[in-house]
Amino acid sequence: MREEEGLNPIENLFRAYYRTMRGTIYVPEVSRREFMFRGFDGKVRRHISFRDLEELRKQLVYDPPLDAYYSVSLYERPEAEMEEKGRIRADVLFDIDSSDLRDEDCESGTIWKCKNCGRSGMGLSPEKCPDCGSDRVEVNHWLNEKCIEASKREVRKLIEILTQDLGVDEDWILIAYTGNRGFHVRVTEGPLTYLDKEERRELAFYVMAKGFDASSFIIADGDGFRLDLRSGHVSRALRIVEDSLVEKIRSKPVKLSQKERRRLEALLNGAVREEGAKVDWMVTMDTGRLTRIPNSLHGKTGFRALSLTLDDYPNVNPFRDAVGLPAEPELEVEVKLKVPAFSLKGEKFGPYGVGDRVKLPGFAAVFLVLRGRAELSEGSP
């Protein structure tokens, strides 16, 4: 690979990727979208528009970004400031990030440190430092297969709620692996795309089952009570609740004491919370949000953002399918934070300790550097 003068090795690898893969870069209705780029210098540029797909592809090759985004909204004037853009409609975006799931297996390689007293540890980060009580806890998340599996479970829940409860056509749903620790699910057609911000917030709360109260679905019937099974949330909850009282009331009205009713409400509320999809509601309500350009590279992994169908996503393996960078040239890195064992493209690496200097295939070296676990050694090509 010919290196570009003035670019560091990682920038060179990104540029080579976009030269080779420019034909896979696709954004629908390009001229109506706002674009945003974060450069290797950390600067963010937004309110950018392109006439067509080829102009966008040339930009990515000419000035390869660390991260590349486009708007979920279609605008009359995408290059204008927000209040002057003239929004036409907007995809409904759901963000599922394993960093928010608090999954212990996913976080097994995560490193945290209290910025107040210096206490550090590995695994699920505390909300407050166990020594000094400060909430100034700095977290360096790791990425492993368990993170992806945890995120996929939430995608499955979300798809079921969208299609079964809300009547969203499967053809209107687009799933994307973000290139890092989770997935984006978008509704791209239909009446939901015309919702305003508050309506989108309510939609997000519904899929999360936020504010669900089981007491509203335990209905008086003659001398007893029955469950209102028209609620999708209640029906899903019944799949995971194992209790004799629930089994009885599932099929016929049952007399309930106050104690039994409270127990039934607690069981249902807990199960509904479990079966609700864990999404970031603030992302969903934001019609000005941007999402990653399909097949662009993620600035914290070097992985590709992948567009997926409903059939694709259960089987996607980002550590194999999303690795976008080549093995050559090899790069030497110095480890700054402990690195667990990991696999990319079927090759196994690590574990590595602080201070280790290792020569790795380009894609593995970039992964460690972008995750903040290593730095390029001086003299790396």
C-alpha positions in Angstrom: 0.0 0.0 0.0 1.4 3.4 -1.0 1.4 5.7 2.0 0.2 9.3 1.7 2.7 11.9 2.9 1.6 13.6 6.1 -0.9 10.9 7.2 -0.3 8.6 10.1 -0.4 4.8 9.5 -4.0 4.5 10.6 -5.2 7.3 8.4 -3.4 5.6 5.5 -5.2 2.4 6.2 -8.6 4.2 6.3 -7.9 6.0 3.0 -6.9 2.7 1.4 -10.1 1.2 2.6 -12.3 3.9 1.1 -10.4 3.7 -2.2 -11.1 0.0 -2.4 -14.6 0.0 -1.0 -16.0 3.2 -2.4 -18.5 1.3 -4.5 -20.1 -0.1 -1.4 -20.8 3.3 0.2 -24.6 3.9 -0.2 -26.9 6.4 1.3 -30.5 6.7 0.0 -31.7 10.1 -1.2 -28.3 11.6 -0.7 -29.1 15.1 -1.8 -31.7 15.4 1.0 -29.4 14.3 3.8 -27.1 16.2 6.1 -23.7 14.7 6.6 -21.2 15.0 9.5 -17.6 13.9 9.7 -15.2 13.6 12.6 -11.6 13.9 11.5 -8.4 12.3 12.9 -7.7 15.7 14.4 -10.8 15.4 16.5 -12.6 18.2 14.7 -16.3 17.7 13.8 -17.8 19.2 10.6 -21.5 19.0 9.9 -24.3 20.7 7.9 -22.6 19.2 4.8 -24.6 18.2 1.7 -23.7 16.3 -1.5 -25.4 16.4 -4.9 -25.1 12.7 -5.4 -23.5 9.5 -4.2 -20.4 9.8 -6.3 -19.6 13.2 -4.7 -19.9 11.6 -1.3 -17.6 8.7 -2.2 -15.0 11.1 -3.6 -15.0 13.0 -0.3 -14.4 9.9 1.7 -11.4 9.0 -0.4 -10.0 12.5 -0.6 -10.3 13.3 3.1 -10.9 10.0 5.0 -12.7 10.7 8.3 -12.4 8.8 11.5 -16.2 8.7 11.7 -18.8 9.4 9.0 -22.6 10.0 9.6 -25.7 11.0 7.7 -29.1 12.4 9.0 -32.1 10.2 9.7 -34.1 13.2 8.4 -34.8 14.3 4.8 -34.4 18.0 4.4 -35.3 20.7 1.8 -32.0 22.4 2.6 -29.7 19.9 4.4 -26.7 22.3 4.4 -28.5 25.0 6.4 -28.5 25.4 10.1 -31.0 23.2 12.0 -33.9 25.8 12.2 -33.6 26.5 8.5 -33.2 23.0 7.1 -36.9 22.4 6.4 -37.5 18.8 7.6 -39.6 16.7 5.3 -39.8 13.5 7.4 -37.4 11.4 9.4 -36.6 7.7 9.9 -37.4 6.5 13.4 -34.0 5.5 14.9 -33.6 3.1 17.9 -30.1 2.9 19.4 -29.1 -0.4 21.2 -25.7 -0.1 22.8 -24.3 -2.9 25.0 -22.6 -0.2 27.1 -26.0 0.6 28.5 -27.1 -3.0 29.2 -24.9 -3.5 32.3 -24.2 -7.1 31.2 -21.4 -8.7 33.3 -20.1 -11.0 30.6 -20.0 -8.2 28.1 -18.1 -6.0 30.5 -15.6 -8.7 31.7 -12.7 -6.9 29.9 -13.8 -3.4 30.7 -11.4 -1.2 32.8 -12.6 1.6 35.1 -10.8 4.2 37.1 -11.9 6.8 39.6 -10.6 10.2 38.5 -10.9 11.4 42.1 -8.9 8.9 44.1 -7.3 6.7 41.5 -9.0 3.4 42.5 -9.3 1.1 39.4 -10.7 -2.3 38.5 -11.9 -4.5 35.7 -15.4 -5.7 34.9 -18.7 -3.9 35.3 -18.0 -0.4 36.3 -19.5 1.0 39.6 -21.8 4.0 39.4 -19.7 5.5 42.3 -16.2 4.7 43.4 -16.3 2.1 46.2 -13.5 3.8 48.0 -14.3 7.6 47.9 -17.9 7.6 46.7 -17.1 9.9 43.7 -19.2 9.5 40.5 -16.2 10.6 38.4 -15.5 7.1 37.2 -13.7 6.9 33.8 -14.5 3.8 31.8 -12.7 2.1 28.9 -15.1 -0.4 27.5 -13.9 -3.6 25.9 -15.7 -5.3 23.0 -16.3 -9.1 22.9 -18.8 -11.6 21.6 -21.0 -11.4 24.7 -21.6 -7.7 24.0 -22.9 -8.5 20.5 -25.1 -11.3 21.8 -26.6 -9.1 24.5 -27.3 -6.4 21.9 -28.9 -8.9 19.5 -31.3 -10.0 22.3 -32.6 -6.4 22.5 -32.9 -6.1 18.7 -35.1 -9.3 18.7 -37.4 -7.8 21.4 -37.6 -4.5 19.5 -38.4 -6.1 16.2 -41.2 -8.1 17.8 -42.7 -5.1 19.5 -42.6 -3.0 16.3 -44.1 -5.7 14.0 -46.6 -7.3 16.4 -47.8 -4.4 18.6 -47.3 -1.4 16.2 -48.0 -3.0 12.9 -44.7 -1.9 11.3 -44.1 -3.8 8.0 -40.9 -5.8 8.1 -39.9 -4.2 4.8 -39.8 -0.8 6.5 -37.2 -2.0 9.1 -33.5 -1.6 8.5 -31.0 -3.0 11.0 -27.4 -1.9 11.1 -24.4 -3.1 13.1 -22.8 0.2 14.2 -19.2 -1.0 14.0 -18.8 -1.0 17.7 -20.8 -2.3 20.6 -24.4 -2.4 19.3 -27.0 -2.0 16.6 -29.2 0.7 15.1 -32.8 -0.2 14.1 -34.6 2.2 11.8 -38.1 2.4 10.6 -37.7 4.0 7.2 -41.2 4.1 5.8 -44.8 4.5 7.0 -46.7 6.8 9.4 -44.1 6.6 12.2 -41.7 8.6 10.1 -43.9 11.7 10.4 -44.1 11.7 14.2 -42.8 14.7 16.0 -40.3 14.7 18.9 -42.8 14.1 21.7 -44.6 11.4 19.8 -41.2 9.7 19.2 -40.5 9.9 22.9 -43.8 8.2 23.7 -43.0 5.5 21.1 -39.6 4.9 22.7 -41.2 4.6 26.2 -43.7 2.1 24.8 -41.0 -0.2 23.4 -39.0 0.1 26.6 -42.2 -0.6 28.6 -41.3 2.5 30.6 -44.1 3.4 32.9 -45.9 0.1 32.5 -48.3 -0.6 35.4 -49.7 -4.2 35.5 -52.6 -3.1 37.7 -54.2 -1.6 34.6 -54.3 -5.0 33.0 -55.8 -7.0 35.9 -59.5 -6.6 35.1 -62.5 -7.4 37.3 -64.6 -10.2 35.8 -67.6 -11.4 37.8 -66.5 -12.4 41.2 -62.8 -12.6 40.1 -60.1 -11.1 38.0 -58.6 -11.9 34.6 -55.7 -10.6 32.6 -56.2 -8.3 29.6 -54.2 -10.3 27.0 -54.7 -7.7 24.3 -51.6 -6.0 25.6 -48.5 -7.2 23.8 -46.5 -6.4 26.9 -48.6 -8.7 29.0 -48.6 -11.5 26.5 -44.8 -11.4 26.3 -44.5 -11.3 30.0 -46.5 -14.5 30.4 -43.9 -16.4 28.3 -41.3 -16.0 31.0 -43.3 -16.0 34.3 -43.4 -19.3 36.0 -45.9 -19.1 38.8 -49.0 -21.2 39.7 -51.2 -18.1 40.2 -50.2 -16.8 36.7 -51.0 -20.2 35.2 -54.5 -20.1 36.7 -55.4 -16.5 35.7 -54.0 -17.0 32.2 -57.1 -19.0 31.2 -60.0 -18.1 33.5 -61.1 -15.5 36.0 -59.6 -16.0 39.5 -60.5 -14.7 42.9 -57.6 -12.7 44.3 -56.7 -11.6 47.8 -55.0 -8.3 48.2 -51.7 -10.2 48.8 -52.2 -12.3 45.7 -53.0 -9.3 43.6 -49.8 -7.4 44.8 -47.8 -10.6 44.0 -49.3 -10.8 40.5 -48.6 -7.2 39.8 -45.0 -7.5 40.9 -44.5 -10.6 38.8 -46.0 -9.0 35.7 -44.2 -5.7 36.2 -40.8 -7.5 36.5 -41.4 -9.6 33.5 -42.5 -6.7 31.3 -39.4 -4.7 32.3 -37.3 -7.7 31.2 -39.1 -8.1 27.9 -39.1 -4.4 27.0 -36.4 -3.4 24.6 -33.6 -1.4 26.1 -33.1 1.5 23.8 -31.8 5.1 24.2 -35.1 7.1 24.2 -33.2 10.4 23.7 -31.9 9.1 20.4 -35.3 8.0 19.2 -37.0 11.4 19.9 -34.2 13.4 18.2 -35.3 14.1 14.6 -31.9 15.8 14.1 -30.0 12.7 14.9 -27.3 11.3 12.6 -26.4 7.6 12.0 -23.3 5.9 10.5 -22.9 5.7 6.8 -23.3 2.1 5.7 -19.8 0.5 5.1 -18.0 3.4 6.7 -15.4 2.7 9.3 -16.0 3.2 13.1 -13.5 5.4 14.8 -13.3 3.2 17.9 -12.7 -0.2 16.2 -11.9 0.2 12.5 -14.9 -2.1 11.9 -17.4 -1.5 9.1 -20.9 -0.3 9.8 -23.0 -3.1 8.3 -26.5 -2.9 6.9 -28.4 -6.1 7.8 -31.7 -7.7 7.0 -34.0 -9.3 9.6 -32.6 -12.6 8.5 -28.9 -11.5 8.6 -28.6 -9.9 12.0 -28.9 -13.1 14.2 -25.9 -14.6 12.5 -23.6 -11.6 12.0 -20.2 -11.9 13.6 -18.5 -8.5 13.6 -15.2 -10.0 14.6 -15.3 -11.8 11.2 -17.7 -10.0 9.0 -17.1 -6.3 9.9 -13.3 -6.2 10.0 -12.7 -3.8 7.2 -8.9 -3.1 7.3 -6.2 -5.3 5.8 -3.5 -7.3 7.6 -0.7 -5.4 5.8 1.3 -3.5 6.7 1.9 -4.9 10.2 2.1 -2.3 12.9 4.0 -2.4 16.2 2.1 -1.1 19.2 2.9 -0.6 22.9 0.1 -1.7 25.3 -1.1 1.0 27.7 -4.0 -0.8 29.3 -4.5 -4.5 29.9 -5.8 -6.4 26.8 -7.8 -9.6 27.1 -7.5 -12.4 24.6 -9.5 -11.6 21.4 -10.0 -13.0 17.9 -10.3 -11.1 14.6 -10.7 -12.7 11.2 -10.2 -16.1 12.8 -6.8 -15.2 14.3 -6.3 -15.2 18.0 -4.4 -12.4 19.8 -3.4 -11.7 23.4 -3.7 -11.4 26.2 -1.2 -8.5 26.6 0.0 -6.7 29.6 0.9 -3.0 30.1 4.2 -2.2 28.5 4.2 -5.1 26.0 5.4 -4.2 22.6 3.8 -6.4 19.9 3.8 -6.5 16.1 0.3 -7.1 14.8 -1.6 -7.3 11.5 -2.9 -3.8 10.6 -6.5 -4.5 11.5 -5.6 -5.9 15.0 -3.2 -3.0 15.8 -5.7 -0.4 14.7 -8.4 -2.1 16.9 -6.3 -1.8 20.0 -5.2 1.8 19.3 -8.7 3.0 18.6 -10.0 1.3 21.7 -7.5 3.2 23.7 -5.6 0.1 24.8 -2.4 0.7 22.9 -0.4 3.3 21.1 1.6 3.0 17.9 5.3 2.5 18.6 7.6 5.1 17.2 8.9 4.0 13.8 5.8 2.0 12.9 5.4 2.2 9.1 
